Amino acid sequence: MIIILLFLFIVVNLLIKYFIKDKISKFIANSFNTYWFLSLAISTFEPMGYYEVSGHAYALLIIGVIAFIIGLCIPKFNKKLTTIENSYKIMYVLEKLLLNYKINIILFLLSIYFLMHAKDVIIASAIEGKSMRVTGDSELYVGNNLFKFIYTFIGYPLFNFLMTIIPYALLNFKKKYLIPSILSSTFVFSFIIINAGRVMFVIILLYILIMYVINNKGVFNLSLKTSFISIIFLIVVLLGISSITNFRDYGTFKMDSNSLRDNINDTKERILSYSVLPIVLFDRSIQEDYMSKFNGPLLGKATFAGPELYIGNIIKRVDPDYKTGNDIVISYIQNNYFPISPLLEANFAYTGIFFHYQDFGIIGVIFIPLLFGIFFRKIVLDYYKRPNIALLALIGFNYFMMMYSIFCCYFIKPWITIYIPILLYFGYKYKYEYKPSNIIS
């Protein structure tokens, strides 16, 4: 299997090199291709005693990966597209956002609001001896519908949007950006405490990576400076995940040297595990025929469980027996742990391709990644023609979702039903003039 994976990796690399000419899209495609095939290759060695993955599961996952890459290759490339030398337009709009006093007042109020709840989380977690996560079954949030609404439909979109703004502002830093950057970072910091999710630091790292590449006109330079900064960020991510692990287990961020060492070792194992265990769980879903268990195919209710939740709740008023994708799939994979090795169990992380398969079988594995690849590439190419903050944020969000697909499908989140359309609306609301220039690598 490892020989087949290596051969296919090379073939897909040649496909990317031949059909994708703009540098940003090429970086995106290579990131996806490398991460997925590396994870698949590692899984063949059954790390940490994980169960063997069947050839059928590997075949379906490889088909999904190649379908996405083909989707990236389909949109027509225009050699007259502008380079990111027009980034001054981005900086002009970015500066207007950063220095807008009304936006800063709103951000200040939201930061205070989230800091207050972060303080409550820290106190309650210290008392309980484990983190009182907003996503958990915690009495801290029972009945607080206003906070749950703000957290879900303002907190998550704002966190992701700021993950576009903050890195780009820091890469083009001016003294007048200091206060807005502090306000933004304060909100992000408080949101992470409330969420207590280890993946948040990985999300931040992915946003920083894609924003750096875009700001650098589609090129990732492995210079001494870049290597040093990358090492610093990796250390921060390791320490951040270690701190959250300690917080989730013991309700405190305080660690002695032994705890820190143990948590860092645990973090390194988790990073490897999160890239491989979804492949094992996906194989289980194939072997045990989850589609029959869900009375499938689900015809989109699995992949788009987030948007479908709103439609489903309306249908339930007419037909109380109607089951949403959340009722059928999400609750099942969230609440049921299954063995991934003789000693370990896991839940939820079945890869994004799992959801496509539950919807339409192998047809879903082919066409849903294909369509997402086409959509993503079109956003990138349109960004060259009309560089603006909304499309920049959409590229960052798509990049994160793309890399996250090895773990899960992010379209199951209800709030993206609002976030993506808003970015699309503002991204295509204004037309930009541009000067033709060569962006071929």
C-alpha positions in Angstrom: 0.0 0.0 0.0 2.8 2.4 0.8 4.2 2.0 -2.8 0.7 2.8 -4.2 0.4 5.8 -2.0 3.8 7.1 -3.0 3.0 6.6 -6.7 -0.3 8.4 -6.4 1.2 11.2 -4.5 3.7 11.8 -7.3 1.0 11.6 -9.9 -1.2 14.2 -8.1 1.9 16.4 -7.7 2.4 16.3 -11.4 -1.3 17.1 -11.9 -0.9 20.1 -9.7 2.2 21.3 -11.4 0.8 21.0 -14.9 -2.8 22.4 -14.4 -2.4 24.9 -11.5 -0.3 27.9 -12.4 -1.1 30.6 -9.9 1.1 30.4 -6.8 -1.6 30.7 -4.1 -3.7 27.8 -5.5 -0.5 25.7 -6.0 0.4 26.2 -2.4 -3.1 25.2 -1.3 -3.2 22.1 -3.5 0.3 21.0 -2.3 -0.6 21.5 1.3 -3.7 19.3 1.0 -2.0 16.7 -1.1 1.0 16.4 1.2 -1.0 16.3 4.5 -3.5 13.8 3.3 -1.0 11.4 1.6 1.4 11.7 4.6 -1.4 10.8 7.0 -2.5 7.9 4.8 1.1 6.7 4.6 1.6 6.9 8.4 -1.6 5.0 9.0 -0.2 2.0 7.0 2.4 1.5 9.8 -0.4 1.2 12.4 1.2 3.8 14.8 0.3 3.5 18.5 -1.1 0.1 17.9 -4.0 1.3 15.8 -6.0 -1.3 14.0 -5.2 -2.1 10.3 -7.1 -0.1 7.7 -8.7 -2.0 4.8 -7.8 -1.4 1.2 -11.5 -0.5 0.5 -11.2 2.4 3.0 -7.9 3.6 1.5 -9.4 3.5 -2.0 -12.4 5.7 -1.0 -10.2 8.2 0.8 -7.7 8.4 -2.1 -10.7 8.9 -4.5 -11.9 11.8 -2.3 -8.4 13.4 -2.2 -7.9 13.2 -6.0 -11.4 14.5 -6.6 -10.7 17.6 -4.6 -7.4 18.2 -6.4 -9.2 17.8 -9.8 -11.8 20.3 -8.6 -9.0 22.8 -7.9 -7.7 22.2 -11.5 -11.0 22.8 -13.3 -11.6 26.6 -13.0 -10.1 28.4 -16.0 -6.9 30.2 -15.3 -6.5 33.7 -16.8 -2.9 34.7 -17.5 -4.0 38.4 -17.2 -4.9 38.0 -13.6 -3.2 40.5 -11.2 -0.5 39.6 -8.7 -0.8 40.3 -5.1 1.2 43.5 -5.8 -2.3 45.1 -5.4 -2.2 44.2 -1.8 -2.2 47.9 -1.1 -6.0 47.7 -1.7 -6.2 45.1 1.0 -4.1 47.2 3.4 -6.3 50.2 2.6 -9.5 48.4 3.6 -7.7 46.6 6.5 -6.5 49.9 7.9 -10.0 51.4 7.7 -11.4 48.4 9.6 -8.6 48.5 12.2 -8.9 52.2 12.9 -12.7 52.5 12.7 -13.7 53.7 16.2 -17.2 52.2 16.0 -15.8 48.7 15.1 -13.3 49.1 17.9 -16.0 50.0 20.4 -18.0 46.9 19.5 -14.9 44.8 19.7 -14.0 46.2 23.1 -17.5 45.5 24.4 -17.5 41.9 23.0 -14.0 41.4 24.5 -15.2 42.5 27.9 -18.3 40.3 27.6 -16.2 37.2 26.7 -13.6 38.0 29.3 -16.3 38.0 32.0 -17.4 34.6 30.9 -13.8 33.4 30.6 -13.3 34.5 34.2 -16.4 32.5 35.2 -15.1 29.5 33.3 -11.7 29.6 35.0 -13.3 29.9 38.5 -15.8 27.1 37.9 -13.2 24.9 36.3 -10.9 25.3 39.3 -13.7 24.3 41.7 -14.8 21.3 39.6 -11.2 20.2 38.9 -11.8 20.0 35.1 -12.7 22.5 32.4 -16.3 23.7 32.2 -16.5 23.9 28.5 -19.3 25.8 26.8 -19.7 22.8 24.4 -20.0 20.4 27.3 -23.0 19.4 29.5 -22.1 22.0 32.1 -24.5 23.7 34.5 -22.5 26.9 34.0 -24.4 27.4 30.7 -27.8 25.9 31.4 -30.5 28.5 30.7 -28.0 31.1 29.4 -29.5 31.2 25.9 -28.2 34.7 25.2 -24.6 33.7 25.8 -25.0 30.5 23.8 -26.4 32.5 20.9 -23.7 35.2 21.0 -21.0 32.5 21.5 -22.2 30.4 18.5 -23.3 33.1 16.0 -21.0 35.9 16.9 -18.1 34.3 18.7 -17.2 31.7 16.1 -17.5 33.9 13.0 -15.6 36.7 14.7 -12.9 34.4 15.9 -12.4 33.2 12.3 -12.6 36.6 10.8 -10.0 38.0 13.3 -7.8 35.1 12.4 -7.6 36.8 9.0 -7.2 40.3 10.3 -4.6 39.8 13.0 -2.0 37.8 11.0 -2.3 40.2 8.0 -2.0 43.2 10.3 1.0 41.8 12.1 2.7 41.0 8.8 2.2 44.6 7.7 2.5 46.1 11.2 2.3 49.8 12.0 2.2 51.5 15.4 -1.3 52.7 14.9 -2.4 49.0 14.6 -1.3 48.3 18.2 -4.6 49.0 20.1 -6.9 47.2 17.6 -4.5 44.3 17.6 -4.6 44.1 21.4 -8.4 44.2 21.4 -8.6 41.5 18.8 -6.1 39.3 20.6 -8.0 39.8 23.9 -11.2 38.5 22.3 -9.4 35.6 20.7 -7.7 34.7 24.1 -11.0 34.8 26.0 -12.8 32.8 23.3 -10.1 30.1 23.5 -10.5 29.8 27.3 -14.3 29.4 27.0 -14.0 26.9 24.1 -11.2 25.0 25.7 -10.5 23.3 22.4 -7.1 22.0 21.6 -7.7 22.4 17.9 -8.0 26.2 18.3 -4.3 26.5 18.3 -4.0 24.4 15.1 -6.6 26.7 13.5 -4.6 29.7 14.4 -1.4 28.2 13.0 -3.2 27.4 9.7 -4.6 30.9 9.4 -1.1 32.4 10.0 0.4 30.1 7.4 -2.1 30.9 4.6 -2.1 34.6 5.4 1.7 34.6 5.3 1.7 32.9 1.9 -0.9 35.3 0.5 0.9 38.3 1.8 4.1 37.0 0.3 2.4 36.8 -3.1 1.8 33.0 -3.0 5.3 32.0 -2.0 6.5 30.2 1.2 10.2 31.1 1.6 12.2 28.7 3.7 14.6 31.4 4.7 16.4 31.5 8.0 14.0 34.1 9.3 10.9 32.2 8.2 12.3 28.9 9.7 13.0 30.7 13.0 9.5 32.2 13.1 7.9 28.9 12.2 9.7 27.1 15.0 8.5 29.8 17.4 4.9 29.4 16.3 5.2 25.6 16.6 6.5 25.9 20.1 3.6 28.3 20.9 1.1 25.8 19.5 2.6 22.9 21.5 2.5 25.0 24.7 -1.0 26.2 24.0 -2.3 22.7 23.4 -0.5 21.5 26.5 -2.1 24.2 28.6 -5.5 23.5 27.3 -5.0 19.8 27.9 -4.1 20.6 31.5 -7.1 22.9 31.8 -9.5 20.3 30.5 -8.1 17.6 32.8 -7.6 19.5 36.0 -9.4 22.9 35.6 -6.2 24.9 35.8 -3.5 26.2 33.5 -0.8 25.9 36.1 1.8 23.2 35.4 5.0 22.2 37.1 8.0 21.1 34.9 6.9 17.4 35.1 3.3 18.2 34.1 4.5 20.4 31.3 6.8 17.7 29.9 4.0 15.1 30.2 1.5 17.4 28.5 3.9 18.2 25.6 4.6 14.5 25.0 0.8 13.9 25.1 0.3 16.8 22.7 2.8 15.4 20.2 1.0 12.1 20.3 -2.4 13.8 19.9 -1.2 15.7 16.8 -0.1 12.4 15.2 -3.2 10.7 16.5 -5.6 13.3 15.1 -4.1 12.8 11.7 -4.5 9.0 11.7 -7.3 7.9 14.0 -10.0 9.3 11.7 -8.7 7.0 9.0 -9.2 4.0 11.4 -12.7 5.2 12.4 -13.6 5.7 8.7 -12.6 2.1 8.0 -14.8 1.0 10.9 -17.8 2.9 9.4 -17.3 1.1 6.1 -16.8 -2.3 7.7 -19.9 -2.0 9.8 -22.0 -0.3 7.1 -23.0 2.9 8.9 -25.1 3.9 5.9 -27.5 1.1 6.6 -27.4 1.9 10.3 -28.4 5.5 9.4 -31.1 4.3 6.9 -29.1 6.1 4.2 -28.1 7.4 1.8 -28.8 10.7 3.6 -28.8 12.8 0.5 -26.8 15.8 1.9 -28.1 15.7 5.5 -24.7 14.4 6.8 -22.3 16.7 4.9 -24.5 19.8 5.3 -25.8 19.0 8.8 -25.2 22.6 9.8 -27.4 24.4 7.3 -29.9 21.5 7.2 -30.5 21.9 11.0 -32.4 25.1 10.3 -34.5 23.5 7.6 -35.0 20.4 9.7 -36.3 22.3 12.7 -38.9 24.0 10.5 -40.0 20.7 9.1 -40.3 19.2 12.6 -43.0 21.7 13.3 -45.1 20.0 10.6 -43.6 16.5 11.0 -42.4 15.8 14.6 -40.9 12.5 13.5 -38.5 14.1 11.0 -34.8 13.5 11.8 -32.1 16.0 11.0 -28.5 15.2 10.1 -27.7 16.1 13.7 -30.2 13.7 15.1 -29.0 10.8 12.8 -25.3 11.2 12.3 -23.7 13.9 14.5 -25.3 12.7 17.8 -24.3 9.1 17.0 -20.6 9.7 16.3 -20.4 12.2 19.1 -21.9 10.0 21.8 -20.4 6.6 20.8 -16.8 5.6 21.4 -15.3 2.7 19.5 -12.0 0.9 19.8 -9.2 2.2 17.4 -6.6 -0.1 19.0 -6.6 -2.7 21.8 -6.1 0.1 24.4 -7.7 3.2 22.9 -11.2 4.3 22.0 -12.3 7.4 20.0 -15.4 9.2 18.7 -16.5 11.9 16.3 -13.4 12.0 14.1 -14.3 10.0 11.0 -12.7 12.3 8.3 -14.8 14.7 6.1 -15.1 12.0 3.4 -17.1 9.9 5.9 -20.0 12.4 5.7 -19.9 12.5 1.9 -20.1 8.7 1.8 -23.1 8.6 4.1 -24.9 11.0 1.8 -24.4 9.5 -1.6 -22.0 6.6 -1.3 -19.0 6.6 -3.7 -20.8 9.3 -5.8 -20.6 11.6 -2.8 -17.0 10.8 -2.3 -16.3 11.9 -5.9 -18.6 14.9 -6.4 -18.7 16.7 -3.1 -14.9 17.1 -2.8 -14.8 17.9 -6.6 -17.4 20.7 -6.1 -15.6 22.1 -3.1 -12.3 22.1 -5.0 -14.0 24.1 -7.8 -15.5 26.5 -5.4 -12.3 27.1 -3.5 -10.2 27.6 -6.6 -12.7 30.1 -8.0 -12.6 32.1 -4.8 -8.8 32.2 -5.1 -8.8 33.3 -8.7 -11.5 35.9 -8.1 -9.3 37.2 -5.3 -6.7 38.1 -7.8 -9.3 40.1 -9.8 -11.0 41.8 -6.8 -8.7 41.7 -3.8 -10.8 42.4 -0.7 -11.0 41.4 3.0 -14.1 39.3 2.6 -12.6 37.0 -0.1 -9.3 36.9 1.9 -11.2 35.7 5.0 -13.1 33.2 2.8 -9.8 31.8 1.5 -8.4 31.5 5.0 -11.6 29.8 6.2 -11.7 27.4 3.2 -8.0 26.6 3.8 -8.7 25.7 7.4 -11.7 23.6 6.4 -9.7 21.8 3.7 -6.9 20.8 6.1 -9.5 19.9 8.8 -11.2 17.5 6.4 -8.9 14.7 7.5 -10.5 15.0 11.0 -14.1 16.0 10.2 -16.4 17.9 7.9 -16.8 21.5 9.1 -20.0 22.0 7.2 -21.7 20.3 10.1 -21.4 23.6 12.1 -24.7 25.6 12.1 -23.0 29.0 12.2 -21.3 28.6 8.8 -24.7 29.0 7.3 -24.5 32.7 8.1 -20.7 33.2 7.9 -20.0 32.0 4.4 -22.9 33.8 2.7 -21.9 37.1 4.4 -18.3 36.7 3.2 -19.6 35.9 -0.3 -21.9 38.9 -0.4 -19.3 41.4 0.7 -16.6 39.6 -1.4 -18.5 40.1 -4.6 -20.3 43.4 -3.7 -17.5 45.6 -5.1 -15.7 45.5 -8.4 -12.0 46.3 -8.6 -10.0 47.5 -11.5 -6.7 45.6 -12.0 -3.6 45.8 -14.1 -2.7 42.6 -16.0 0.5 40.9 -14.8 2.1 37.5 -14.7 1.4 35.2 -11.7 2.7 32.0 -13.3 5.2 30.3 -11.0 
